[in-house]
Amino acid sequence: MNLLKAYFHFILSFLLFTPSVSIAQVDSNLIWSDEFDGSGQIDTSKWFQQYILPNGQSWFSGEVQHYTNREENSFVKDGCLHIVAKKENYASQGAAKEYTSARLNSKFAFKYGRIETRAKMPTGFGLWTAIWTLGQNITENGGYWNKQFGSVQWPACGEMNILEYWGKSPNDILGGAHAPNGWGGGAHQGLAFVNSAETTFHVYETIWNPFEVIFKVDGVEYYRYAPIDKTPNSWPLNNKHYLLASIAVRPDIDTTFLQTELLVDYIRVYQTDTLTSVDEGIIDNQNFKVYPNPVSNLFTLETSNDLIGAKLRIENITGKEIERIIIQSSISNIDCSNFPPGIYFLSILQDDKIIHQKFIVE
């Protein structure tokens, strides 16, 4: 092995097996969003208003509100979602409470991607606001996904907080993950100071891939969760999650509190292809095979017949297109002798479907 190849294998090992290395985002496609246009009722094709008391009496963590499915507590106006927490006497399910709010569940679940939202926080000591995710497999009475997929309790289902905001600590944003080995006050989380969080819209972002979860505010990373040993105890984040948006009312709510609202300009989910490990030998993606891998000069691409005529795009690790061809037969030989050593991605485009795969050039 010459010095160039030795150096390349060192760098490759570092990229693939060092957990702290940033994962390269290769492509992003908007797969779900709510721009909260229009006026009035929320889009019930996208959102479920969760209001059933999970234990029949109250919500968890000592919360003192009723969540409702009323338009007064969650509605769309002026291009924003409004989640309203208010002081009022309200009885439901045999329980009387002095506060109401809303807790929305998305009717969309996904595995990995980039979640982005632009929002302005509510005001009020004793409020607990969040835009977050839970594992679709959570067992929670009254939750949208419970009857069909519920199989484990929290925190074994996993949770990611795109943003968490406590009214008692203005301008402090928490982002992080909850797992059996770290949850509640001991969650894996970081803190970002966001000046004017309650008076100005800011962009909150979570990037979730098989290796790590990255949390950003206004494009600036402030926390990253990347456990080395990914077990159900540390990483319950390898299953589908759904989105939530809510304001909870805590027992220490300011006695003068009357009403406030969380404003959300949009919530978007992008499907993200990330750098994952590649075993040497044959890549078998059901739709196609690539071999040998790693490759030096020439690799063979075997595809199913329905991919003949599709466009094949080759990109480098930064996402720059290197080559584009039309697949002419089920077996094609691709010359990569002029490619510098590194990691590359195949993208096969057919109709509205994109199939991605990684390969290595030595």
Beta strands, then each sheet from edge to edge (+ up, - down):
strand 1: 25-34
strand 2: 47-49
strand 3: 65-67
strand 4: 74-77
strand 5: 80-92
strand 6: 95-101
strand 7: 103-110
strand 8: 113-120
strand 9: 127-135
strand 10: 159-166
strand 11: 172-178
strand 12: 188-193
strand 13: 202-208
strand 14: 213-217
strand 15: 220-225
strand 16: 241-249
strand 17: 259-274
strand 18: 281-284
strand 19: 288-293
strand 20: 298-303
strand 21: 311-316
strand 22: 321-326
strand 23: 331-335
strand 24: 342-350
strand 25: 353-361
sheet 1: 1+ 17- 5+ 4-
sheet 2: 1+ 17- 8+ 13- 14+ 15-
sheet 3: 1+ 17- 5+ 6- 3-
sheet 4: 2+ 7- 16+ 9- 10+ 11- 12+
sheet 5: 18+ 19- 20+ 23-
sheet 6: 22+ 21- 24+ 25-
end
